[in-house]
Amino acid sequence: MHEAVLRSQRPGLAAPSDRVIDRYAIIPLLACVYATIAFPLILVTCSPTDSACLLEARPESKIFWPILSAVALVVALRNRSRLRFPPILIILFAYLALAGASVAWAFKPEASGIRFAQQAMIIASIALPAIVATRSTDLLRGLFWCFFIAAVLNMLFVMGRPPIDVKFATWGYPGYFSGKNYLGECAAVAFLLALHELLHPGRRRILGIVTALMSVALLLLSNSKTALALAVLVPAFAWALLKLSRAIRVPVWVIVVSIPICWMVFSFVTGFSMNRVSYMLYGDSTFTGRTIIWDFANMQIAKKPLLGWGYQSFWLVGPDAPSIVEAPGWVKEMPNAHNGYEDTLLELGYAGFFLLVAFILATIHGIGRLARFDLSRAWILLSIVLYVAITNGLESTWMRGFEMLWVVFVIAAVEAARYWGQARPAASLRIARRPAMRRTHGSRFRPPSTAVNVVRSR
């Protein structure tokens, strides 16, 4: 009865067991397949130390993304009556628009313009078809299949490809990726998605168990300590946030914002800094040399604090780039700042940084709304979002081409946006549950007039 009332209140809402992967979901899922499987397999012939081979533009990408974005645009135009833009997508598009506008003041406008055009195609390929899809479309299930295939292929590659064991590189198996950390990130996301499958009976649970076991094995073989730690801790953290939010009736995003504020106060009072955390985790206080890069990045941010150097117009833009001319020693060779937030400040200044933070918090808020009627889906989406957000403290994936974690985050954000208008107030839930409790023995069931009015008002 509760499910029937739920369906009456939200005609477009499908029960978890009714969700399917339809033709609209295929387009954003193809973006995931290309970023997670196809493109890394294209690069598998490159040596891990051959930066030119790994970083140069590939003709396959120049063909794939224009075609996929064109298909997405056609789908959106044919279903334009169903297009709607919740706050999550509005902020994402504003973030993208600032990146496009920054071409005007970019250090290398040509490179910035090309990279922006690709990013616009990537976001269009994911957001447009997903937002016009029906509520029965299961993007999370499709995302799981993408990472299940990736896990299987990586197990095969681990058995046939030796680990990385070169100078200045930590030992670990890369799978079919160009580095062991990529394998760790892929395995971590696969593990999180497998947890959602464990909540379903039958073959889905069996497949979830198999994927979880493969993911744990890949995490250990990759020797990616950060990915392994986050894969274990983030689901528990996400669950605690959702439960705490419900208990104290405070939005999840407010709790999330309060955590770094409390940490800064604690650090100021006690003197216990992130450098100390780094020493405890890695045996050195520089996050394996990252703080040296961050010190240089902060000096460059101070030169253009408001709008930055332009989208993707600081690192890897030629021999006269600021990262080459002014960076000390080995920092000149870095492709990014190894911190997504530092790179956002470098490229788009504080304007871009605040839009990025607003996008992350809007996504978390959307997931909190989703938790009101689909707690398990909200739990996994929040786990994924937190994993990507925390990982960007040590790696750089925010709006960087079709980086695997960026594509996954956008899909998670769009999935939360699809249900933005579907979250029901808690009062409606309480009223809707009353009929089942008022059935009397031997009498024909009739819902109270209050519940009927609530359903009809929807």
C-alpha positions as a Markdown table, in Angstrom:
| # | Residue | x | y | z |
|---|---|---|---|---|
| 1 | Met | 0.0 | 0.0 | 0.0 |
| 2 | His | 2.8 | 2.4 | 0.9 |
| 3 | Glu | 4.3 | 1.8 | -2.6 |
| 4 | Ala | 1.0 | 2.4 | -4.2 |
| 5 | Val | 0.6 | 5.8 | -2.4 |
| 6 | Leu | 4.1 | 6.7 | -3.4 |
| 7 | Arg | 3.4 | 6.0 | -7.0 |
| 8 | Ser | 0.1 | 8.0 | -6.8 |
| 9 | Gln | 2.0 | 11.0 | -5.4 |
| 10 | Arg | 4.7 | 10.9 | -8.0 |
| 11 | Pro | 3.5 | 9.5 | -11.3 |
| 12 | Gly | 6.9 | 9.5 | -12.9 |
| 13 | Leu | 8.6 | 7.8 | -10.0 |
| 14 | Ala | 9.5 | 4.1 | -10.5 |
| 15 | Ala | 10.1 | 1.6 | -7.8 |
| 16 | Pro | 13.7 | 0.4 | -7.5 |
| 17 | Ser | 12.9 | -3.0 | -8.9 |
| 18 | Asp | 11.2 | -1.4 | -12.0 |
| 19 | Arg | 14.2 | 0.7 | -13.1 |
| 20 | Val | 15.8 | -0.2 | -16.4 |
| 21 | Ile | 18.6 | 0.9 | -18.7 |
| 22 | Asp | 16.8 | 2.5 | -21.7 |
| 23 | Arg | 18.0 | 4.1 | -24.9 |
| 24 | Tyr | 18.5 | 7.5 | -23.3 |
| 25 | Ala | 20.8 | 6.1 | -20.6 |
| 26 | Ile | 23.0 | 4.6 | -23.3 |
| 27 | Ile | 24.5 | 7.9 | -24.3 |
| 28 | Pro | 25.9 | 9.1 | -20.9 |
| 29 | Leu | 26.9 | 5.5 | -20.2 |
| 30 | Leu | 28.9 | 5.4 | -23.5 |
| 31 | Ala | 30.7 | 8.5 | -22.1 |
| 32 | Cys | 31.6 | 6.4 | -19.1 |
| 33 | Val | 32.7 | 3.4 | -21.2 |
| 34 | Tyr | 35.0 | 5.6 | -23.3 |
| 35 | Ala | 36.6 | 7.3 | -20.3 |
| 36 | Thr | 36.9 | 4.2 | -18.2 |
| 37 | Ile | 37.6 | 1.4 | -20.7 |
| 38 | Ala | 38.1 | 2.5 | -24.3 |
| 39 | Phe | 40.5 | 5.4 | -24.0 |
| 40 | Pro | 42.8 | 3.7 | -21.4 |
| 41 | Leu | 42.9 | 0.7 | -23.7 |
| 42 | Ile | 44.0 | 3.0 | -26.5 |
| 43 | Leu | 46.8 | 4.3 | -24.3 |
| 44 | Val | 47.9 | 0.9 | -23.1 |
| 45 | Thr | 50.6 | 0.7 | -25.7 |
| 46 | Cys | 52.3 | 3.8 | -24.3 |
| 47 | Ser | 55.1 | 3.4 | -21.8 |
| 48 | Pro | 54.3 | 4.7 | -18.3 |
| 49 | Thr | 57.3 | 7.1 | -18.6 |
| 50 | Asp | 56.4 | 8.4 | -22.1 |
| 51 | Ser | 54.6 | 11.6 | -21.3 |
| 52 | Ala | 54.3 | 12.7 | -24.9 |
| 53 | Cys | 52.4 | 9.5 | -25.8 |
| 54 | Leu | 50.2 | 9.7 | -22.7 |
| 55 | Leu | 49.3 | 13.4 | -23.0 |
| 56 | Glu | 49.0 | 14.1 | -26.7 |
| 57 | Ala | 45.6 | 14.5 | -28.3 |
| 58 | Arg | 44.2 | 11.4 | -29.9 |
| 59 | Pro | 42.2 | 11.2 | -33.1 |
| 60 | Glu | 39.8 | 8.8 | -31.6 |
| 61 | Ser | 38.7 | 11.4 | -29.1 |
| 62 | Lys | 38.3 | 14.0 | -31.8 |
| 63 | Ile | 35.8 | 11.7 | -33.5 |
| 64 | Phe | 34.0 | 10.1 | -30.5 |
| 65 | Trp | 33.0 | 13.2 | -28.5 |
| 66 | Pro | 31.6 | 15.3 | -31.4 |
| 67 | Ile | 29.5 | 12.4 | -32.6 |
| 68 | Leu | 28.2 | 11.5 | -29.1 |
| 69 | Ser | 27.4 | 15.2 | -28.2 |
| 70 | Ala | 25.6 | 15.6 | -31.5 |
| 71 | Val | 23.4 | 12.6 | -30.8 |
| 72 | Ala | 22.8 | 13.9 | -27.3 |
| 73 | Leu | 21.7 | 17.3 | -28.7 |
| 74 | Val | 19.3 | 15.7 | -31.2 |
| 75 | Val | 17.8 | 13.6 | -28.4 |
| 76 | Ala | 17.4 | 16.8 | -26.3 |
| 77 | Leu | 15.8 | 18.7 | -29.1 |
| 78 | Arg | 13.3 | 15.9 | -29.9 |
| 79 | Asn | 12.3 | 15.8 | -26.2 |
| 80 | Arg | 12.6 | 19.5 | -25.4 |
| 81 | Ser | 9.3 | 19.5 | -23.7 |
| 82 | Arg | 10.8 | 17.3 | -21.0 |
| 83 | Leu | 13.9 | 19.4 | -20.5 |
| 84 | Arg | 14.2 | 20.9 | -17.1 |
| 85 | Phe | 17.2 | 22.4 | -15.3 |
| 86 | Pro | 17.3 | 21.9 | -11.5 |
| 87 | Pro | 19.8 | 24.0 | -9.5 |
| 88 | Ile | 22.5 | 21.3 | -9.8 |
| 89 | Leu | 22.6 | 21.6 | -13.6 |
| 90 | Ile | 22.3 | 25.4 | -13.6 |
| 91 | Ile | 25.4 | 25.7 | -11.4 |
| 92 | Leu | 27.2 | 23.1 | -13.5 |
| 93 | Phe | 26.4 | 25.1 | -16.7 |
| 94 | Ala | 27.5 | 28.4 | -15.0 |
| 95 | Tyr | 30.8 | 26.7 | -14.1 |
| 96 | Leu | 31.2 | 25.6 | -17.7 |
| 97 | Ala | 30.2 | 29.0 | -19.0 |
| 98 | Leu | 32.9 | 30.7 | -16.9 |
| 99 | Ala | 35.4 | 28.2 | -18.4 |
| 100 | Gly | 34.3 | 29.2 | -21.8 |
| 101 | Ala | 34.5 | 32.9 | -21.0 |
| 102 | Ser | 38.0 | 32.5 | -19.7 |
| 103 | Val | 39.2 | 31.8 | -23.2 |
| 104 | Ala | 39.1 | 35.6 | -23.6 |
| 105 | Trp | 41.8 | 36.2 | -21.0 |
| 106 | Ala | 43.6 | 32.8 | -21.1 |
| 107 | Phe | 47.4 | 32.6 | -21.3 |
| 108 | Lys | 47.0 | 30.4 | -24.4 |
| 109 | Pro | 43.5 | 31.2 | -25.9 |
| 110 | Glu | 43.9 | 28.6 | -28.7 |
| 111 | Ala | 44.6 | 25.7 | -26.3 |
| 112 | Ser | 42.0 | 26.9 | -23.8 |
| 113 | Gly | 39.3 | 27.2 | -26.5 |
| 114 | Ile | 39.9 | 23.6 | -27.8 |
| 115 | Arg | 39.8 | 22.1 | -24.4 |
| 116 | Phe | 36.7 | 24.1 | -23.5 |
| 117 | Ala | 34.9 | 22.8 | -26.6 |
| 118 | Gln | 35.7 | 19.3 | -25.7 |
| 119 | Gln | 34.5 | 19.8 | -22.1 |
| 120 | Ala | 31.2 | 21.3 | -23.4 |
| 121 | Met | 30.7 | 18.2 | -25.6 |
| 122 | Ile | 31.4 | 15.9 | -22.6 |
| 123 | Ile | 28.9 | 17.6 | -20.3 |
| 124 | Ala | 26.3 | 17.8 | -23.0 |
| 125 | Ser | 26.7 | 14.1 | -23.8 |
| 126 | Ile | 26.0 | 13.2 | -20.2 |
| 127 | Ala | 23.5 | 15.9 | -18.9 |
| 128 | Leu | 21.1 | 16.3 | -21.9 |
| 129 | Pro | 20.0 | 12.7 | -22.6 |
| 130 | Ala | 19.9 | 11.9 | -18.9 |
| 131 | Ile | 17.7 | 14.8 | -17.9 |
| 132 | Val | 15.1 | 13.9 | -20.6 |
| 133 | Ala | 15.1 | 10.2 | -19.6 |
| 134 | Thr | 12.1 | 8.8 | -17.7 |
| 135 | Arg | 12.2 | 8.2 | -14.0 |
| 136 | Ser | 12.5 | 4.4 | -14.7 |
| 137 | Thr | 15.9 | 4.9 | -16.3 |
| 138 | Asp | 18.6 | 3.4 | -14.0 |
| 139 | Leu | 21.9 | 5.3 | -14.6 |
| 140 | Leu | 23.4 | 3.8 | -11.4 |
| 141 | Arg | 22.8 | 0.3 | -12.7 |
| 142 | Gly | 24.4 | 1.2 | -16.0 |
| 143 | Leu | 27.4 | 2.8 | -14.2 |
| 144 | Phe | 27.8 | -0.5 | -12.3 |
| 145 | Trp | 28.0 | -2.5 | -15.6 |
| 146 | Cys | 30.6 | -0.2 | -16.9 |
| 147 | Phe | 32.8 | -0.7 | -13.9 |
| 148 | Phe | 32.1 | -4.4 | -13.7 |
| 149 | Ile | 33.5 | -4.8 | -17.2 |
| 150 | Ala | 36.5 | -2.6 | -16.3 |
| 151 | Ala | 37.2 | -4.8 | -13.2 |
| 152 | Val | 37.1 | -8.0 | -15.3 |
| 153 | Leu | 39.4 | -6.6 | -17.9 |
| 154 | Asn | 41.8 | -5.2 | -15.3 |
| 155 | Met | 42.0 | -8.6 | -13.6 |
| 156 | Leu | 43.1 | -10.1 | -17.0 |
| 157 | Phe | 45.7 | -7.3 | -17.5 |
| 158 | Val | 47.1 | -7.7 | -14.0 |
| 159 | Met | 47.7 | -11.4 | -14.8 |
| 160 | Gly | 49.5 | -10.6 | -18.0 |
| 161 | Arg | 51.1 | -7.2 | -17.4 |
| 162 | Pro | 54.0 | -6.6 | -15.0 |
| 163 | Pro | 53.7 | -4.0 | -12.2 |
| 164 | Ile | 55.3 | -0.5 | -12.5 |
| 165 | Asp | 58.8 | -0.7 | -11.0 |
| 166 | Val | 60.7 | 2.3 | -12.3 |
| 167 | Lys | 62.7 | 5.0 | -10.6 |
| 168 | Phe | 60.8 | 7.5 | -8.5 |
| 169 | Ala | 57.6 | 5.5 | -8.9 |
| 170 | Thr | 55.9 | 3.4 | -6.2 |
| 171 | Trp | 55.5 | -0.3 | -7.0 |
| 172 | Gly | 52.0 | -1.4 | -8.1 |
| 173 | Tyr | 50.0 | -3.0 | -10.9 |
| 174 | Pro | 48.5 | -0.5 | -13.3 |
| 175 | Gly | 46.1 | -2.9 | -15.0 |
| 176 | Tyr | 45.3 | -1.5 | -18.4 |
| 177 | Phe | 45.7 | 2.1 | -17.1 |
| 178 | Ser | 48.8 | 4.3 | -17.5 |
| 179 | Gly | 49.4 | 4.4 | -13.7 |
| 180 | Lys | 48.6 | 2.4 | -10.6 |
| 181 | Asn | 46.6 | 5.2 | -9.0 |
| 182 | Tyr | 44.1 | 5.1 | -11.9 |
| 183 | Leu | 43.6 | 1.4 | -11.3 |
| 184 | Gly | 43.0 | 2.1 | -7.6 |
| 185 | Glu | 40.5 | 4.8 | -8.4 |
| 186 | Cys | 38.7 | 2.5 | -10.9 |
| 187 | Ala | 38.6 | -0.3 | -8.4 |
| 188 | Ala | 37.3 | 2.0 | -5.6 |
| 189 | Val | 34.4 | 3.2 | -7.7 |
| 190 | Ala | 33.6 | -0.4 | -8.7 |
| 191 | Phe | 33.6 | -1.4 | -5.1 |
| 192 | Leu | 31.2 | 1.4 | -4.1 |
| 193 | Leu | 28.8 | 0.5 | -7.0 |
| 194 | Ala | 29.0 | -3.2 | -6.0 |
| 195 | Leu | 27.7 | -2.3 | -2.5 |
| 196 | His | 24.5 | -1.1 | -4.1 |
| 197 | Glu | 24.1 | -4.4 | -5.9 |
| 198 | Leu | 24.5 | -6.3 | -2.7 |
| 199 | Leu | 21.2 | -4.7 | -1.5 |
| 200 | His | 19.3 | -6.4 | -4.2 |
| 201 | Pro | 18.3 | -10.1 | -4.2 |
| 202 | Gly | 19.2 | -12.9 | -6.7 |
| 203 | Arg | 21.7 | -12.5 | -9.5 |
| 204 | Arg | 22.3 | -8.9 | -8.8 |
| 205 | Arg | 23.6 | -9.7 | -5.3 |
| 206 | Ile | 25.8 | -12.5 | -6.6 |
| 207 | Leu | 27.3 | -10.2 | -9.3 |
| 208 | Gly | 27.8 | -7.6 | -6.6 |
| 209 | Ile | 29.7 | -10.0 | -4.4 |
| 210 | Val | 31.9 | -11.0 | -7.4 |
| 211 | Thr | 32.6 | -7.4 | -8.3 |
| 212 | Ala | 33.4 | -6.4 | -4.7 |
| 213 | Leu | 35.9 | -9.3 | -4.4 |
| 214 | Met | 37.6 | -8.3 | -7.7 |
| 215 | Ser | 37.7 | -4.7 | -6.6 |
| 216 | Val | 39.4 | -5.5 | -3.3 |
| 217 | Ala | 41.9 | -7.6 | -5.1 |
| 218 | Leu | 42.6 | -4.8 | -7.6 |
| 219 | Leu | 42.9 | -2.2 | -4.8 |
| 220 | Leu | 45.5 | -4.4 | -3.1 |
| 221 | Leu | 47.4 | -5.2 | -6.3 |
| 222 | Ser | 47.5 | -1.5 | -7.3 |
| 223 | Asn | 49.1 | -0.6 | -4.0 |
| 224 | Ser | 47.0 | 2.5 | -4.0 |
| 225 | Lys | 46.7 | 3.2 | -0.3 |
| 226 | Thr | 44.5 | 6.3 | -0.6 |
| 227 | Ala | 42.0 | 4.6 | -2.8 |
| 228 | Leu | 41.8 | 1.5 | -0.6 |
| 229 | Ala | 41.4 | 3.6 | 2.6 |
| 230 | Leu | 38.6 | 5.8 | 1.0 |
| 231 | Ala | 36.8 | 2.8 | -0.5 |
| 232 | Val | 36.5 | 1.5 | 3.1 |
| 233 | Leu | 35.8 | 4.7 | 5.0 |
| 234 | Val | 33.6 | 6.7 | 2.6 |
| 235 | Pro | 30.6 | 4.4 | 2.6 |
| 236 | Ala | 30.5 | 4.4 | 6.4 |
| 237 | Phe | 30.9 | 8.2 | 6.4 |
| 238 | Ala | 28.2 | 8.7 | 3.8 |
| 239 | Trp | 25.8 | 6.5 | 5.8 |
| 240 | Ala | 26.5 | 8.4 | 9.0 |
| 241 | Leu | 25.9 | 11.7 | 7.3 |
| 242 | Leu | 22.5 | 10.6 | 6.0 |
| 243 | Lys | 21.5 | 9.2 | 9.3 |
| 244 | Leu | 22.7 | 12.3 | 11.2 |
| 245 | Ser | 20.9 | 14.6 | 8.8 |
| 246 | Arg | 17.7 | 12.7 | 9.4 |
| 247 | Ala | 18.1 | 12.7 | 13.1 |
| 248 | Ile | 18.9 | 16.3 | 13.7 |
| 249 | Arg | 16.8 | 17.6 | 10.7 |
| 250 | Val | 19.7 | 19.5 | 9.1 |
| 251 | Pro | 20.6 | 19.2 | 5.4 |
| 252 | Val | 23.5 | 17.0 | 4.5 |
| 253 | Trp | 25.4 | 19.8 | 2.8 |
| 254 | Val | 25.3 | 21.9 | 6.0 |
| 255 | Ile | 26.9 | 19.1 | 7.9 |
| 256 | Val | 29.5 | 18.6 | 5.2 |
| 257 | Val | 30.4 | 22.3 | 5.2 |
| 258 | Ser | 30.8 | 22.3 | 9.0 |
| 259 | Ile | 33.4 | 19.5 | 8.9 |
| 260 | Pro | 36.3 | 21.6 | 7.2 |
| 261 | Ile | 35.4 | 24.6 | 9.4 |
| 262 | Cys | 35.6 | 22.5 | 12.5 |
| 263 | Trp | 38.9 | 21.0 | 11.2 |
| 264 | Met | 40.4 | 24.5 | 10.7 |
| 265 | Val | 39.4 | 25.5 | 14.2 |
| 266 | Phe | 40.9 | 22.3 | 15.7 |
| 267 | Ser | 44.1 | 22.7 | 13.7 |
| 268 | Phe | 44.5 | 26.3 | 14.8 |
| 269 | Val | 43.9 | 25.5 | 18.4 |
| 270 | Thr | 46.1 | 22.3 | 18.6 |
| 271 | Gly | 48.6 | 22.9 | 15.9 |
| 272 | Phe | 47.8 | 19.5 | 14.4 |
| 273 | Ser | 48.1 | 20.2 | 10.7 |
| 274 | Met | 47.6 | 18.2 | 7.5 |
| 275 | Asn | 51.4 | 17.9 | 7.3 |
| 276 | Arg | 51.2 | 15.8 | 10.4 |
| 277 | Val | 48.5 | 13.6 | 8.8 |
| 278 | Ser | 50.7 | 13.2 | 5.8 |
| 279 | Tyr | 53.6 | 12.0 | 7.9 |
| 280 | Met | 51.4 | 9.5 | 9.7 |
| 281 | Leu | 50.0 | 8.1 | 6.4 |
| 282 | Tyr | 53.0 | 8.3 | 4.0 |
| 283 | Gly | 56.1 | 8.7 | 6.2 |
| 284 | Asp | 56.8 | 12.3 | 5.0 |
| 285 | Ser | 55.1 | 15.6 | 5.7 |
| 286 | Thr | 54.8 | 16.7 | 2.0 |
| 287 | Phe | 52.1 | 14.3 | 0.8 |
| 288 | Thr | 54.9 | 12.6 | -1.3 |
| 289 | Gly | 56.1 | 16.0 | -2.7 |
| 290 | Arg | 52.7 | 17.5 | -3.4 |
| 291 | Thr | 53.1 | 20.4 | -1.0 |
| 292 | Ile | 56.0 | 21.7 | -3.1 |
| 293 | Ile | 53.7 | 21.8 | -6.1 |
| 294 | Trp | 51.0 | 23.5 | -4.0 |
| 295 | Asp | 53.4 | 26.2 | -2.8 |
| 296 | Phe | 54.3 | 27.1 | -6.3 |
| 297 | Ala | 50.6 | 27.0 | -7.4 |
| 298 | Asn | 49.6 | 29.3 | -4.5 |
| 299 | Met | 52.2 | 31.9 | -5.7 |
| 300 | Gln | 50.7 | 31.8 | -9.2 |
| 301 | Ile | 47.2 | 32.0 | -7.9 |
| 302 | Ala | 48.1 | 35.2 | -6.0 |
| 303 | Lys | 49.1 | 36.8 | -9.3 |
| 304 | Lys | 45.6 | 36.3 | -10.8 |
| 305 | Pro | 43.2 | 35.6 | -7.9 |
| 306 | Leu | 39.8 | 36.5 | -9.3 |
| 307 | Leu | 39.6 | 34.9 | -12.7 |
| 308 | Gly | 42.8 | 32.9 | -12.9 |
| 309 | Trp | 45.0 | 32.1 | -15.9 |
| 310 | Gly | 42.2 | 30.7 | -18.1 |
| 311 | Tyr | 40.6 | 27.3 | -18.4 |
| 312 | Gln | 43.3 | 24.6 | -19.0 |
| 313 | Ser | 45.8 | 27.4 | -19.8 |
| 314 | Phe | 48.5 | 27.0 | -17.2 |
| 315 | Trp | 50.0 | 23.5 | -17.3 |
| 316 | Leu | 51.0 | 21.8 | -20.6 |
| 317 | Val | 50.6 | 24.9 | -22.9 |
| 318 | Gly | 54.1 | 25.2 | -24.4 |
| 319 | Pro | 57.6 | 26.0 | -23.4 |
| 320 | Asp | 56.7 | 29.6 | -22.4 |
| 321 | Ala | 54.0 | 28.5 | -20.0 |
| 322 | Pro | 54.2 | 29.8 | -16.4 |
| 323 | Ser | 54.5 | 26.2 | -15.2 |
| 324 | Ile | 57.7 | 25.9 | -17.2 |
| 325 | Val | 59.2 | 29.4 | -16.9 |
| 326 | Glu | 58.7 | 30.0 | -13.2 |
| 327 | Ala | 58.3 | 26.5 | -11.6 |
| 328 | Pro | 61.3 | 25.2 | -9.6 |
| 329 | Gly | 63.1 | 22.0 | -10.5 |
| 330 | Trp | 61.0 | 18.9 | -11.2 |
| 331 | Val | 57.7 | 20.9 | -10.8 |
| 332 | Lys | 58.2 | 22.0 | -14.4 |
| 333 | Glu | 57.4 | 18.5 | -15.6 |
| 334 | Met | 54.0 | 18.3 | -13.7 |
| 335 | Pro | 50.8 | 18.0 | -15.9 |
| 336 | Asn | 48.7 | 19.5 | -13.1 |
| 337 | Ala | 48.9 | 20.6 | -9.4 |
| 338 | His | 47.9 | 17.2 | -8.1 |
| 339 | Asn | 45.0 | 18.9 | -6.4 |
| 340 | Gly | 41.7 | 19.7 | -8.2 |
| 341 | Tyr | 40.9 | 22.7 | -6.0 |
| 342 | Glu | 44.3 | 24.3 | -6.5 |
| 343 | Asp | 44.0 | 23.8 | -10.3 |
| 344 | Thr | 40.5 | 25.3 | -10.3 |
| 345 | Leu | 41.9 | 28.4 | -8.5 |
| 346 | Leu | 44.8 | 28.5 | -11.0 |
| 347 | Glu | 42.6 | 28.3 | -14.0 |
| 348 | Leu | 39.4 | 30.1 | -13.0 |
| 349 | Gly | 40.3 | 32.0 | -9.9 |
| 350 | Tyr | 38.1 | 32.4 | -6.9 |
| 351 | Ala | 35.1 | 32.9 | -9.1 |
| 352 | Gly | 35.5 | 29.4 | -10.6 |
| 353 | Phe | 36.4 | 27.9 | -7.2 |
| 354 | Phe | 33.1 | 29.1 | -5.6 |
| 355 | Leu | 31.1 | 27.8 | -8.5 |
| 356 | Leu | 32.8 | 24.4 | -8.2 |
| 357 | Val | 32.1 | 24.4 | -4.4 |
| 358 | Ala | 28.5 | 25.4 | -5.1 |
| 359 | Phe | 28.2 | 22.6 | -7.7 |
| 360 | Ile | 29.5 | 20.0 | -5.2 |
| 361 | Leu | 27.2 | 21.2 | -2.4 |
| 362 | Ala | 24.2 | 21.4 | -4.7 |
| 363 | Thr | 24.8 | 17.8 | -5.7 |
| 364 | Ile | 25.1 | 16.7 | -2.1 |
| 365 | His | 21.9 | 18.6 | -1.3 |
| 366 | Gly | 20.1 | 16.9 | -4.1 |
| 367 | Ile | 21.3 | 13.5 | -2.8 |
| 368 | Gly | 20.0 | 14.5 | 0.6 |
| 369 | Arg | 16.5 | 15.1 | -1.0 |
| 370 | Leu | 16.7 | 11.8 | -2.8 |
| 371 | Ala | 17.4 | 10.0 | 0.5 |
| 372 | Arg | 13.8 | 10.8 | 1.6 |
| 373 | Phe | 12.4 | 8.1 | -0.6 |
| 374 | Asp | 15.4 | 6.1 | -1.9 |
| 375 | Leu | 17.9 | 5.8 | 0.9 |
| 376 | Ser | 20.1 | 3.1 | -0.7 |
| 377 | Arg | 20.5 | 5.0 | -3.9 |
| 378 | Ala | 21.3 | 8.2 | -2.1 |
| 379 | Trp | 23.8 | 6.3 | 0.0 |
| 380 | Ile | 25.8 | 5.1 | -2.9 |
| 381 | Leu | 25.6 | 8.4 | -4.8 |
| 382 | Leu | 26.8 | 10.3 | -1.8 |
| 383 | Ser | 29.7 | 7.7 | -1.3 |
| 384 | Ile | 30.8 | 8.3 | -4.9 |
| 385 | Val | 30.5 | 12.1 | -4.6 |
| 386 | Leu | 32.5 | 12.2 | -1.4 |
| 387 | Tyr | 35.1 | 9.8 | -2.8 |
| 388 | Val | 35.7 | 12.0 | -5.8 |
| 389 | Ala | 35.7 | 15.2 | -3.8 |
| 390 | Ile | 38.2 | 13.9 | -1.3 |
| 391 | Thr | 40.4 | 12.3 | -4.0 |
| 392 | Asn | 40.7 | 15.8 | -5.6 |
| 393 | Gly | 42.6 | 16.9 | -2.5 |
| 394 | Leu | 45.5 | 14.7 | -3.8 |
| 395 | Glu | 44.7 | 14.4 | -7.5 |
| 396 | Ser | 43.3 | 16.7 | -10.1 |
| 397 | Thr | 40.1 | 15.7 | -12.0 |
| 398 | Trp | 37.7 | 18.6 | -11.7 |
| 399 | Met | 36.6 | 19.4 | -15.3 |
| 400 | Arg | 39.8 | 18.0 | -16.8 |
| 401 | Gly | 38.8 | 16.6 | -20.1 |
| 402 | Phe | 37.2 | 13.2 | -19.8 |
| 403 | Glu | 39.0 | 12.1 | -16.6 |
| 404 | Met | 37.3 | 9.0 | -15.3 |
| 405 | Leu | 36.4 | 10.4 | -11.9 |
| 406 | Trp | 35.1 | 13.6 | -13.5 |
| 407 | Val | 32.8 | 11.7 | -15.8 |
| 408 | Val | 31.6 | 9.6 | -12.9 |
| 409 | Phe | 30.9 | 12.7 | -10.7 |
| 410 | Val | 28.9 | 14.4 | -13.5 |
| 411 | Ile | 26.8 | 11.2 | -14.0 |
| 412 | Ala | 26.2 | 11.1 | -10.2 |
| 413 | Ala | 25.3 | 14.8 | -10.1 |
| 414 | Val | 22.9 | 14.4 | -13.1 |
| 415 | Glu | 21.3 | 11.4 | -11.4 |
| 416 | Ala | 20.7 | 13.5 | -8.3 |
| 417 | Ala | 19.3 | 16.3 | -10.5 |
| 418 | Arg | 16.8 | 14.0 | -12.2 |
| 419 | Tyr | 15.1 | 13.4 | -8.8 |
| 420 | Trp | 15.3 | 17.0 | -7.6 |
| 421 | Gly | 11.5 | 17.6 | -7.9 |
| 422 | Gln | 10.6 | 14.1 | -6.7 |
| 423 | Ala | 11.7 | 14.4 | -3.0 |
| 424 | Arg | 8.6 | 14.3 | -0.8 |
| 425 | Pro | 8.3 | 16.2 | 2.5 |
| 426 | Ala | 8.5 | 14.1 | 5.6 |
| 427 | Ala | 4.9 | 15.1 | 6.5 |
| 428 | Ser | 3.5 | 13.5 | 3.4 |
| 429 | Leu | 5.4 | 10.3 | 4.2 |
| 430 | Arg | 3.7 | 10.1 | 7.6 |
| 431 | Ile | 0.3 | 10.8 | 6.3 |
| 432 | Ala | 0.7 | 8.2 | 3.5 |
| 433 | Arg | 1.6 | 5.5 | 5.9 |
| 434 | Arg | -1.5 | 5.9 | 8.1 |
| 435 | Pro | -4.0 | 3.9 | 5.9 |
| 436 | Ala | -2.1 | 0.6 | 6.3 |
| 437 | Met | -2.2 | 1.0 | 10.1 |
| 438 | Arg | -6.0 | 1.7 | 10.3 |
| 439 | Arg | -7.3 | -1.5 | 8.6 |
| 440 | Thr | -9.8 | -3.2 | 10.8 |
| 441 | His | -10.6 | -6.9 | 10.9 |
| 442 | Gly | -13.5 | -7.9 | 8.6 |
| 443 | Ser | -14.0 | -4.4 | 7.2 |
| 444 | Arg | -13.3 | -3.2 | 3.8 |
| 445 | Phe | -10.4 | -0.9 | 3.7 |
| 446 | Arg | -11.0 | 2.8 | 3.0 |
| 447 | Pro | -8.2 | 5.4 | 3.4 |
| 448 | Pro | -8.9 | 8.4 | 5.6 |
| 449 | Ser | -9.9 | 11.5 | 3.8 |
| 450 | Thr | -6.7 | 13.3 | 4.8 |
| 451 | Ala | -4.6 | 10.8 | 2.9 |
| 452 | Val | -6.9 | 10.9 | -0.1 |
| 453 | Asn | -6.6 | 14.7 | -0.2 |
| 454 | Val | -2.8 | 14.5 | 0.0 |
| 455 | Val | -2.6 | 12.1 | -2.9 |
| 456 | Arg | -5.0 | 14.1 | -5.0 |
| 457 | Ser | -3.2 | 17.3 | -4.3 |
| 458 | Arg | -0.2 | 15.8 | -6.0 |
